[in-house]
Amino acid sequence: MKTADQIVQAAVDAAGQAGGRVEVEAIAAKGPGAMTFSDEDMDILVEEYGSPRDALYAIQLEAQRRVSALALDEVQS
């Protein structure tokens, strides 16, 4: 069984694979939009975060974290 953190990580990973950095930046700025999840995954997310809205916000926060980490890496390079 997946954890909520694994689901969040996988969602942002998939967005990055599909649309690259631009897609991750869009999620960071606007949220996950029309991302869909299996009923099982959404149940796990809601159990962890309390509501679908908070679960989707967790995905946005992870995208923001990754965008910030990429920006920091670029500055340090």
N, CA, C and O atoms as a Tinker XYZ file with bonds, in Angstrom:
   308  protein
     1  N      0.844000   -1.186000    0.000000    73     2
     2  CA     0.000000    0.000000    0.000000    64     1     3
     3  C      0.889000    1.249000    0.000000    63     2     4     5
     4  O      1.862000    1.333000    0.749000    81     3
     5  N      0.547000    2.183000   -0.827000    73     3     6
     6  CA     1.317000    3.433000   -0.926000    64     5     7
     7  C      0.980000    4.365000    0.232000    63     6     8     9
     8  O     -0.103000    4.314000    0.814000    81     7
     9  N      1.949000    5.213000    0.536000    73     7    10
    10  CA     1.710000    6.250000    1.538000    64     9    11
    11  C      1.265000    7.522000    0.816000    63    10    12    13
    12  O      1.420000    7.647000   -0.398000    81    11
    13  N      0.721000    8.445000    1.570000    73    11    14
    14  CA     0.309000    9.729000    0.997000    64    13    15
    15  C      1.512000   10.444000    0.402000    63    14    16    17
    16  O      1.411000   11.044000   -0.668000    81    15
    17  N      2.643000   10.385000    1.081000    73    15    18
    18  CA     3.843000   11.045000    0.572000    64    17    19
    19  C      4.279000   10.434000   -0.760000    63    18    20    21
    20  O      4.676000   11.158000   -1.673000    81    19
    21  N      4.209000    9.117000   -0.872000    73    19    22
    22  CA     4.569000    8.463000   -2.134000    64    21    23
    23  C      3.640000    8.889000   -3.263000    63    22    24    25
    24  O      4.083000    9.073000   -4.396000    81    23
    25  N      2.369000    9.046000   -2.964000    73    23    26
    26  CA     1.390000    9.474000   -3.976000    64    25    27
    27  C      1.690000   10.900000   -4.417000    63    26    28    29
    28  O      1.662000   11.202000   -5.610000    81    27
    29  N      1.975000   11.769000   -3.467000    73    27    30
    30  CA     2.310000   13.163000   -3.783000    64    29    31
    31  C      3.574000   13.218000   -4.644000    63    30    32    33
    32  O      3.612000   13.913000   -5.659000    81    31
    33  N      4.594000   12.487000   -4.234000    73    31    34
    34  CA     5.849000   12.461000   -4.988000    64    33    35
    35  C      5.612000   11.958000   -6.410000    63    34    36    37
    36  O      6.110000   12.542000   -7.372000    81    35
    37  N      4.848000   10.874000   -6.535000    73    35    38
    38  CA     4.580000   10.282000   -7.849000    64    37    39
    39  C      3.785000   11.232000   -8.736000    63    38    40    41
    40  O      4.011000   11.281000   -9.946000    81    39
    41  N      2.868000   11.980000   -8.157000    73    39    42
    42  CA     2.070000   12.931000   -8.936000    64    41    43
    43  C      2.952000   14.021000   -9.532000    63    42    44    45
    44  O      2.810000   14.371000  -10.704000    81    43
    45  N      3.859000   14.552000   -8.726000    73    43    46
    46  CA     4.751000   15.605000   -9.226000    64    45    47
    47  C      5.773000   15.016000  -10.203000    63    46    48    49
    48  O      6.119000   15.649000  -11.200000    81    47
    49  N      6.247000   13.818000   -9.918000    73    47    50
    50  CA     7.152000   13.139000  -10.855000    64    49    51
    51  C      6.489000   12.966000  -12.220000    63    50    52    53
    52  O      7.090000   13.263000  -13.252000    81    51
    53  N      5.252000   12.487000  -12.217000    73    51    54
    54  CA     4.532000   12.258000  -13.474000    64    53    55
    55  C      4.326000   13.556000  -14.236000    63    54    56    57
    56  O      4.457000   13.591000  -15.459000    81    55
    57  N      4.005000   14.615000  -13.521000    73    55    58
    58  CA     3.833000   15.918000  -14.177000    64    57    59
    59  C      5.139000   16.365000  -14.809000    63    58    60    61
    60  O      5.146000   16.892000  -15.921000    81    59
    61  N      6.234000   16.159000  -14.111000    73    59    62
    62  CA     7.542000   16.525000  -14.643000    64    61    63
    63  C      7.909000   15.712000  -15.867000    63    62    64    65
    64  O      8.489000   16.238000  -16.817000    81    63
    65  N      7.577000   14.441000  -15.848000    73    63    66
    66  CA     7.862000   13.590000  -16.999000    64    65    67
    67  C      6.999000   13.974000  -18.196000    63    66    68    69
    68  O      7.459000   13.930000  -19.337000    81    67
    69  N      5.772000   14.344000  -17.941000    73    67    70
    70  CA     4.849000   14.686000  -19.030000    64    69    71
    71  C      5.129000   16.064000  -19.615000    63    70    72    73
    72  O      5.107000   16.240000  -20.833000    81    71
    73  N      5.390000   17.033000  -18.758000    73    71    74
    74  CA     5.522000   18.405000  -19.235000    64    73    75
    75  C      6.803000   19.105000  -18.844000    63    74    76    77
    76  O      6.974000   20.294000  -19.113000    81    75
    77  N      7.704000   18.376000  -18.210000    73    75    78
    78  CA     8.975000   18.969000  -17.826000    64    77    79
    79  C      8.838000   19.994000  -16.713000    63    78    80    81
    80  O      7.842000   20.048000  -15.992000    81    79
    81  N      9.866000   20.792000  -16.607000    73    79    82
    82  CA     9.922000   21.807000  -15.554000    64    81    83
    83  C      8.755000   22.795000  -15.662000    63    82    84    85
    84  O      8.247000   23.275000  -14.649000    81    83
    85  N      8.341000   23.091000  -16.881000    73    83    86
    86  CA     7.236000   24.036000  -17.079000    64    85    87
    87  C      5.971000   23.535000  -16.385000    63    86    88    89
    88  O      5.246000   24.313000  -15.765000    81    87
    89  N      5.716000   22.250000  -16.491000    73    87    90
    90  CA     4.515000   21.685000  -15.861000    64    89    91
    91  C      4.623000   21.734000  -14.341000    63    90    92    93
    92  O      3.650000   22.056000  -13.660000    81    91
    93  N      5.783000   21.421000  -13.814000    73    91    94
    94  CA     5.964000   21.474000  -12.357000    64    93    95
    95  C      5.815000   22.920000  -11.873000    63    94    96    97
    96  O      5.218000   23.163000  -10.824000    81    95
    97  N      6.348000   23.867000  -12.622000    73    95    98
    98  CA     6.198000   25.280000  -12.255000    64    97    99
    99  C      4.727000   25.705000  -12.301000    63    98   100   101
   100  O      4.284000   26.489000  -11.462000    81    99
   101  N      3.973000   25.192000  -13.274000    73    99   102
   102  CA     2.540000   25.519000  -13.356000    64   101   103
   103  C      1.792000   24.978000  -12.148000    63   102   104   105
   104  O      0.925000   25.657000  -11.598000    81   103
   105  N      2.121000   23.767000  -11.732000    73   103   106
   106  CA     1.483000   23.194000  -10.537000    64   105   107
   107  C      1.869000   24.003000   -9.305000    63   106   108   109
   108  O      1.033000   24.261000   -8.439000    81   107
   109  N      3.120000   24.396000   -9.229000    73   107   110
   110  CA     3.580000   25.202000   -8.092000    64   109   111
   111  C      2.816000   26.522000   -8.010000    63   110   112   113
   112  O      2.491000   26.991000   -6.920000    81   111
   113  N      2.536000   27.110000   -9.158000    73   111   114
   114  CA     1.867000   28.411000   -9.180000    64   113   115
   115  C      0.350000   28.314000   -9.041000    63   114   116   117
   116  O     -0.266000   29.139000   -8.366000    81   115
   117  N     -0.256000   27.306000   -9.680000    73   115   118
   118  CA    -1.720000   27.278000   -9.768000    64   117   119
   119  C     -2.372000   26.071000   -9.118000    63   118   120   121
   120  O     -3.598000   26.018000   -9.019000    81   119
   121  N     -1.592000   25.112000   -8.678000    73   119   122
   122  CA    -2.145000   23.883000   -8.124000    64   121   123
   123  C     -2.242000   22.811000   -9.187000    63   122   124   125
   124  O     -1.965000   23.064000  -10.359000    81   123
   125  N     -2.637000   21.608000   -8.780000    73   123   126
   126  CA    -2.609000   20.476000   -9.695000    64   125   127
   127  C     -3.707000   20.453000  -10.747000    63   126   128   129
   128  O     -3.715000   19.567000  -11.601000    81   127
   129  N     -4.622000   21.393000  -10.706000    73   127   130
   130  CA    -5.636000   21.485000  -11.759000    64   129   131
   131  C     -6.471000   20.233000  -11.910000    63   130   132   133
   132  O     -7.133000   19.807000  -10.964000    81   131
   133  N     -6.444000   19.642000  -13.084000    73   131   134
   134  CA    -7.321000   18.520000  -13.406000    64   133   135
   135  C     -6.668000   17.161000  -13.166000    63   134   136   137
   136  O     -7.089000   16.166000  -13.757000    81   135
   137  N     -5.662000   17.102000  -12.323000    73   135   138
   138  CA    -5.033000   15.824000  -12.008000    64   137   139
   139  C     -6.084000   14.883000  -11.442000    63   138   140   141
   140  O     -6.925000   15.282000  -10.637000    81   139
   141  N     -6.025000   13.644000  -11.869000    73   139   142
   142  CA    -6.969000   12.654000  -11.345000    64   141   143
   143  C     -6.212000   11.551000  -10.621000    63   142   144   145
   144  O     -5.053000   11.267000  -10.924000    81   143
   145  N     -6.878000   10.948000   -9.677000    73   143   146
   146  CA    -6.291000    9.904000   -8.844000    64   145   147
   147  C     -7.277000    8.753000   -8.730000    63   146   148   149
   148  O     -8.489000    8.943000   -8.836000    81   147
   149  N     -6.747000    7.565000   -8.514000    73   147   150
   150  CA    -7.615000    6.423000   -8.268000    64   149   151
   151  C     -8.374000    6.668000   -6.963000    63   150   152   153
   152  O     -7.953000    7.468000   -6.128000    81   151
   153  N     -9.479000    5.978000   -6.805000    73   151   154
   154  CA   -10.242000    6.110000   -5.557000    64   153   155
   155  C     -9.385000    5.725000   -4.357000    63   154   156   157
   156  O     -9.446000    6.369000   -3.310000    81   155
   157  N     -8.587000    4.675000   -4.515000    73   155   158
   158  CA    -7.724000    4.231000   -3.420000    64   157   159
   159  C     -6.699000    5.305000   -3.054000    63   158   160   161
   160  O     -6.502000    5.605000   -1.876000    81   159
   161  N     -6.045000    5.882000   -4.070000    73   159   162
   162  CA    -5.062000    6.932000   -3.805000    64   161   163
   163  C     -5.714000    8.143000   -3.160000    63   162   164   165
   164  O     -5.160000    8.715000   -2.221000    81   163
   165  N     -6.877000    8.539000   -3.647000    73   163   166
   166  CA    -7.548000    9.710000   -3.063000    64   165   167
   167  C     -7.976000    9.422000   -1.632000    63   166   168   169
   168  O     -7.907000   10.309000   -0.782000    81   167
   169  N     -8.416000    8.203000   -1.350000    73   167   170
   170  CA    -8.766000    7.854000    0.033000    64   169   171
   171  C     -7.549000    7.995000    0.950000    63   170   172   173
   172  O     -7.662000    8.511000    2.062000    81   171
   173  N     -6.393000    7.537000    0.483000    73   171   174
   174  CA    -5.161000    7.641000    1.276000    64   173   175
   175  C     -4.800000    9.108000    1.493000    63   174   176   177
   176  O     -4.447000    9.509000    2.602000    81   175
   177  N     -4.890000    9.906000    0.428000    73   175   178
   178  CA    -4.569000   11.326000    0.534000    64   177   179
   179  C     -5.508000   12.041000    1.499000    63   178   180   181
   180  O     -5.060000   12.829000    2.332000    81   179
   181  N     -6.795000   11.774000    1.393000    73   179   182
   182  CA    -7.769000   12.438000    2.266000    64   181   183
   183  C     -7.579000   11.997000    3.716000    63   182   184   185
   184  O     -7.711000   12.799000    4.641000    81   183
   185  N     -7.271000   10.726000    3.900000    73   183   186
   186  CA    -7.021000   10.258000    5.270000    64   185   187
   187  C     -5.823000   10.994000    5.874000    63   186   188   189
   188  O     -5.845000   11.354000    7.051000    81   187
   189  N     -4.784000   11.217000    5.076000    73   187   190
   190  CA    -3.574000   11.885000    5.567000    64   189   191
   191  C     -3.776000   13.391000    5.738000    63   190   192   193
   192  O     -3.351000   13.966000    6.741000    81   191
   193  N     -4.425000   14.029000    4.762000    73   191   194
   194  CA    -4.479000   15.497000    4.739000    64   193   195
   195  C     -5.820000   16.076000    5.177000    63   194   196   197
   196  O     -5.915000   17.284000    5.392000    81   195
   197  N     -6.841000   15.270000    5.315000    73   195   198
   198  CA    -8.104000   15.733000    5.878000    64   197   199
   199  C     -9.200000   16.062000    4.885000    63   198   200   201
   200  O    -10.380000   15.950000    5.215000    81   199
   201  N     -8.839000   16.466000    3.675000    73   199   202
   202  CA    -9.845000   16.791000    2.660000    64   201   203
   203  C     -9.194000   16.718000    1.288000    63   202   204   205
   204  O     -7.972000   16.802000    1.172000    81   203
   205  N    -10.010000   16.562000    0.244000    73   203   206
   206  CA    -9.438000   16.577000   -1.109000    64   205   207
   207  C     -8.684000   17.874000   -1.398000    63   206   208   209
   208  O     -7.626000   17.857000   -2.026000    81   207
   209  N     -9.228000   18.978000   -0.943000    73   207   210
   210  CA    -8.581000   20.271000   -1.173000    64   209   211
   211  C     -7.195000   20.317000   -0.530000    63   210   212   213
   212  O     -6.232000   20.757000   -1.158000    81   211
   213  N     -7.096000   19.867000    0.708000    73   211   214
   214  CA    -5.806000   19.870000    1.390000    64   213   215
   215  C     -4.833000   18.881000    0.748000    63   214   216   217
   216  O     -3.628000   19.127000    0.717000    81   215
   217  N     -5.348000   17.778000    0.244000    73   215   218
   218  CA    -4.503000   16.801000   -0.449000    64   217   219
   219  C     -3.912000   17.410000   -1.716000    63   218   220   221
   220  O     -2.722000   17.248000   -1.987000    81   219
   221  N     -4.732000   18.107000   -2.487000    73   219   222
   222  CA    -4.236000   18.753000   -3.703000    64   221   223
   223  C     -3.264000   19.883000   -3.363000    63   222   224   225
   224  O     -2.315000   20.135000   -4.105000    81   223
   225  N     -3.501000   20.549000   -2.259000    73   223   226
   226  CA    -2.575000   21.595000   -1.816000    64   225   227
   227  C     -1.212000   20.989000   -1.462000    63   226   228   229
   228  O     -0.176000   21.607000   -1.708000    81   227
   229  N     -1.214000   19.787000   -0.887000    73   227   230
   230  CA     0.050000   19.111000   -0.571000    64   229   231
   231  C      0.851000   18.870000   -1.851000    63   230   232   233
   232  O      2.079000   18.964000   -1.841000    81   231
   233  N      0.170000   18.564000   -2.941000    73   231   234
   234  CA     0.843000   18.370000   -4.225000    64   233   235
   235  C      1.422000   19.692000   -4.711000    63   234   236   237
   236  O      2.544000   19.735000   -5.215000    81   235
   237  N      0.669000   20.753000   -4.560000    73   235   238
   238  CA     1.169000   22.074000   -4.947000    64   237   239
   239  C      2.393000   22.445000   -4.119000    63   238   240   241
   240  O      3.364000   22.975000   -4.660000    81   239
   241  N      2.363000   22.178000   -2.832000    73   239   242
   242  CA     3.511000   22.493000   -1.980000    64   241   243
   243  C      4.748000   21.700000   -2.390000    63   242   244   245
   244  O      5.860000   22.226000   -2.367000    81   243
   245  N      4.557000   20.435000   -2.763000    73   243   246
   246  CA     5.693000   19.637000   -3.218000    64   245   247
   247  C      6.258000   20.202000   -4.519000    63   246   248   249
   248  O      7.476000   20.243000   -4.697000    81   247
   249  N      5.400000   20.632000   -5.415000    73   247   250
   250  CA     5.866000   21.249000   -6.662000    64   249   251
   251  C      6.628000   22.537000   -6.347000    63   250   252   253
   252  O      7.661000   22.803000   -6.961000    81   251
   253  N      6.138000   23.332000   -5.409000    73   251   254
   254  CA     6.833000   24.555000   -5.024000    64   253   255
   255  C      8.201000   24.241000   -4.437000    63   254   256   257
   256  O      9.177000   24.938000   -4.714000    81   255
   257  N      8.270000   23.199000   -3.634000    73   255   258
   258  CA     9.538000   22.799000   -3.032000    64   257   259
   259  C     10.541000   22.425000   -4.122000    63   258   260   261
   260  O     11.712000   22.801000   -4.058000    81   259
   261  N     10.076000   21.689000   -5.109000    73   259   262
   262  CA    10.977000   21.266000   -6.185000    64   261   263
   263  C     11.434000   22.436000   -7.045000    63   262   264   265
   264  O     12.599000   22.500000   -7.439000    81   263
   265  N     10.534000   23.354000   -7.336000    73   263   266
   266  CA    10.908000   24.531000   -8.119000    64   265   267
   267  C     11.952000   25.344000   -7.348000    63   266   268   269
   268  O     12.930000   25.813000   -7.929000    81   267
   269  N     11.742000   25.506000   -6.057000    73   267   270
   270  CA    12.706000   26.240000   -5.233000    64   269   271
   271  C     14.055000   25.534000   -5.200000    63   270   272   273
   272  O     15.096000   26.186000   -5.273000    81   271
   273  N     14.047000   24.219000   -5.092000    73   271   274
   274  CA    15.294000   23.455000   -5.068000    64   273   275
   275  C     16.037000   23.582000   -6.390000    63   274   276   277
   276  O     17.261000   23.710000   -6.403000    81   275
   277  N     15.306000   23.547000   -7.506000    73   275   278
   278  CA    15.942000   23.724000   -8.815000    64   277   279
   279  C     16.558000   25.113000   -8.945000    63   278   280   281
   280  O     17.668000   25.263000   -9.455000    81   279
   281  N     15.836000   26.114000   -8.485000    73   279   282
   282  CA    16.340000   27.486000   -8.551000    64   281   283
   283  C     17.597000   27.633000   -7.696000    63   282   284   285
   284  O     18.558000   28.284000   -8.107000    81   283
   285  N     17.592000   27.036000   -6.522000    73   283   286
   286  CA    18.761000   27.089000   -5.651000    64   285   287
   287  C     19.949000   26.390000   -6.298000    63   286   288   289
   288  O     21.072000   26.892000   -6.238000    81   287
   289  N     19.713000   25.241000   -6.912000    73   287   290
   290  CA    20.783000   24.524000   -7.606000    64   289   291
   291  C     21.381000   25.382000   -8.720000    63   290   292   293
   292  O     22.595000   25.397000   -8.919000    81   291
   293  N     20.522000   26.092000   -9.439000    73   291   294
   294  CA    20.993000   26.944000  -10.543000    64   293   295
   295  C     21.850000   28.099000  -10.022000    63   294   296   297
   296  O     22.854000   28.460000  -10.637000    81   295
   297  N     21.455000   28.667000   -8.904000    73   295   298
   298  CA    22.207000   29.782000   -8.315000    64   297   299
   299  C     23.565000   29.290000   -7.820000    63   298   300   301
   300  O     24.564000   29.997000   -7.947000    81   299
   301  N     23.605000   28.111000   -7.270000    73   299   302
   302  CA    24.845000   27.581000   -6.723000    64   301   303
   303  C     25.775000   27.040000   -7.798000    63   302   304   305
   304  O     26.957000   26.822000   -7.534000    81   303
   305  N     25.268000   26.820000   -8.997000    73   303   306
   306  CA    26.109000   26.276000  -10.083000    64   305   307
   307  C     26.953000   27.318000  -10.747000    63   306   308
   308  O     27.705000   27.008000  -11.671000    81   307
